[in-house]
Amino acid sequence: MTIKNFILGAIASLLLVSCGTTSTVPITGRKHTLLYDDGQILSLSKQQYSEVIQKSTLSKDATKTAMVKRVGERLAKAVETYLRENGAANDLQYYEWEFNLVKSDEVNAFCMPGGKIVVYEGILPVTQDEAGLAIVLGHEIAHAVAKHSAEQMSKQARQQQAVQIGGALLGMAGASQQTTSIANMASQLGFNFANLKYSRDNETEADRIGLVFAAMAGYDPNKALEFWQRMASMSTSNQSEIFSDHPSDATRIAALQQVIPEAMKYYKPVTTTTTKTTAKKTTTKKKTTTTKKKTK
């Protein structure tokens, strides 16, 4: 193959990997191009979720389990109503909501694409009540609704393709194997660093969308500030934000303060029935040093 033909092939490959479906993120209106469709993502999500549940021990606390399901279902209803009313009713076929509380001290919760949600008992002393839990679950559901998983997978696929093509071009141009390997490594490191900022942006977007969803479900958006202030008080990390895939607590709180007025436009209070969940200070401090940043 001549260099000219190879370059033409490389360009064709780049064009192919740059194709995809353009999607609009709810609430924010941001557009992104995805290489993976909802059906593919849902299939992977269901498989991974099943594996997580099989390896986990579900909580035996009926009251807390009922609270998780109640808050989750209220948020799911709000999301579905929003999607129907905003021209995205077709997306509802890709949601199969499920809410589970797992027995674990881990301060964490997550939502798989398609609405598969896990809450770990360890986060309940921090959320304290239904409103605090709604802030967390709203954020996690927002990741799914914004299709952040498909977006990140698409970005990584494009980056990998770019690294491979760049390395091949260097090889065709006569560069040594060592030079090509160094260039590939440098490119990958550059992409990895850039992806941290990309992930932080996704987190900030999920905070905004989740806050609106929580308000639509009848939970006070102002509770987000209280929740993240509690999280901040538990943090012992001094790592710079630019080396993290999450915004710092201070950045997060400041951003939430800016979007609370937007969320309040959707807020219609509802009566909640949950009681506050508390924990001893000694156990709370023990759990937070390694798990605090896992809320996604």
N, C-alpha and C positions, 0 to 999 in steps of 0.2 A: 504494500500500500504506500502511495506517495504521501509526503507531508501534506500536500494540498488536499488530497482525498480524506486524510485523517482529520484535518482541521474541519472540513465540511461535515464529517461524521460527528465530530465533537459538538459542533454548533447545533446539529440536528438533535443530539442527545440533550443538550441544554434546553432547547426549545421544548422537547418532549417533557422533561422533568419540570419545566416552568408552567406547563399546562395544568389545568385542574378546574374545579368549580368555585366560582366566586360566591362567597357567603357574607351576609351582613350580620354583625353581632347585635343582638337585641339590646335595647336601652341606649347603648353608646353610639350605635350606627356605624361603627368601624367596619371596613370591608377587609376580608382576607381570602386568599386563594388556597383551597384544600386539595390535596392529591388523593385523599381517602374519603370515601363516601360514608354516610351514616350507617348503612348496613354493615360495612366492614368493621367499623369501629365498635358497633354494638355487639357483634359476634365476639370480638376480642375481649370486650368489657365483661360480658357474661361469663366467659371462661375464667378470667382472672378473678372476678368477684366470687365465683363458686369455689375457687382454690383458697381464697382468703377465709371464707366462712368455714370451710372444711377444717382448716388449721386453727381456727379460733374457738374459744369457749363463749357461748352466748351468755349474757347476764341473766341471773336468776331473780333479779330485782324487778318484780312485776310493775311497780309504780314508775320507776325510771324508764323501763322499757316502753310502757304505755305513753309516757311523756315524749319520748323520741319519736314514736309512731305518730302521735297527735300533731306535734310540731311539723314533722316531715310531710304528713298528708296535707296540712293546711298550706304549706309552702308549695307543694306539688299542684294543688288546686289553683293557687294564684298564678303559677307559671303557665299552666295549661290555659287558663282564661286569657292571660296576656298574649300567648302565642295565637290563639284563635282570633282574638280581636285585632291582631296586627299582621294578618296575612301569612302566618306560619303554621296553620293548622295541620299541614301535611307532615310537619316534623313530629307530631304527637305519636305517630306510629312507631317511632324509635325510642319511646320511653316506656319502660317497664319498672315502675317504682317499687322499691323495696327498702325497708328501714330496719336495721338491726343494731342493737346495743351489745357490745362485746365486753366481756369481763377482762379488764386490763387497766393498769395504772398509767398507761400511755396517755399523754395529753394531746389527743389527736382526733380527727374525724376526716372522712373523705367521701366524695361522691364520684362513682364511676360514670362514664358516658352512658346515657340511657336511664339514669336515676337510681342506680344501685348505691345505697348509702350505708356506711358503717360509722358508728360513733363509739369511741372508747370511753369506758367509765371514768377514766382519769381526767377527762376534760370537764366533766359535770361540776366539780367544785369551782371551776373557773367561770363557766357560763352562769352558774348559780340558779337560774330559773328559766322558764320557757322563753322569755324574751332574749336572754343571753344566748340560749341554744339556737334560737331562730337566726341570730346574727351569724353564728358559725355555719349552720346548715344552708342559710341563704348564700353565703360565700361559696360553699362547696358546690351547691347546685348551679351557681352562676358559671363555674368552670365548665360544667357539662353543657349548659345551654349555649355558652359562647363557643363551644367546640374547641376549647384550648388544647385538648389532647390531640385531636386531628391536626390542628395548626402546628403544634410542636413536632409531631411526626413528619409532617410535610416539610417543615423547615429543615429538619435533620436529613431528610432524604435528598433535598436539593444541595445541602452542604456536602454531603458525602459524594454526590455525583460530581460536584465542582472540584473536590479534592482529587478524585480519581482521574478526571479529565485533565486537570492541571499537571498531575504527575506524569500522565501519558504524553502530554505535549512536551514536557521537559525532556523526557526520554527520547522522543522523536527528534528533538532539537540537538541531541548529542550530550545532554547533561549526564554526569556520572550517576550511578545508583545512589551513592552517598548524598550527593547534592539533591537528588529527587526526594530521597527519604527525609532529609532535613526540611525541605520546602513543604512536603506533605504534613510533617509534624507541626511546623509553624502555622500552616493554614488551619489545621485542626484545633490547635491551641487558641488561635484567634477566634475561630467560630465558637469554641466553648466559652470563652470570656464574653463574647457578644451575646451568647445565649443566656447568660446570667441577667443581663439588662432586659432581655426579651421576656424572661420568666418573671422578673419584678413587675414589668408592665402588665403582664397577664394577671398577676396577683392584685395590682391596683384596680384593674378593670373588673375583676371578680368582686372586689370589695364594693365597688360602686353598684354593680348590677345586683349583687346579693342584698345590699341595703334596700334597694328599691323593691325587690321581691319580698323581703321581710315586712316592709311597710304595707305592701299590697295584701299580705297575709294577716295584717292587723297588729304587727309588733312595732313598738316604738323605735325608730331609727337611732335615737339618742343613746340607746343602750349599747350601741357599737363602741362609743367612746369609753364607756365604763368597762366593757369587756377588754378592750385593748390596753387600757390603763392597768388593769389587773395583770394582763399578760406581760406588760412592760415591767411591772414591779417584781415579777418572777424571773426576769432574764438576768443571766450572768455573763452573757457574751459581749465581748468588746470588738468583735470582728467588724471591719469596715463594710458598709452596705454594698460597695461595688464588687465585693468578692462573695456576695450572697445571692441566692436565687429568690430571696424575699426582701421586701422593703424593710427598713428599720422600723421599730415601733413608733418612733417619733414621726417619721415620714408618713407612716400609715395613718396615725391619728390626725395629722395635719390634713391629709388628703380626705379623710372621712368627714372632717369638719366642713370641708368645702362642698361635699355632695349631700350632706344632711338636708339642706333646704329643698333640694330636688326630690329626695325620698319622701319628705314630709307631705308633698303634694298628693301622694298616694296613700297616706296613712289614715286608716279608719280603725280606731281602737276596738279590740275584742276582749272579752272576759277570759282570763286564763285561770286554770285550776291547779297549776303545779305549785309545790312548795319549794323553797330554796334548798339547794344541795350544798352542803358545806363539808369541809375536811379539816383535820388537824393541821396546824401549820407545819409540824415536823414532817408529815408525809407529803404535804404539798411541795415543800422545798426540795425534798429528795427526788421528786419526779420531774422537776422542771428543767434541769440543766441540759438534758439531752433531747427532750421531746418538744420543747416549747415551740420551735420553729416549724413543726411538721403540719400545722394547719394549712391546707391548700384548697 
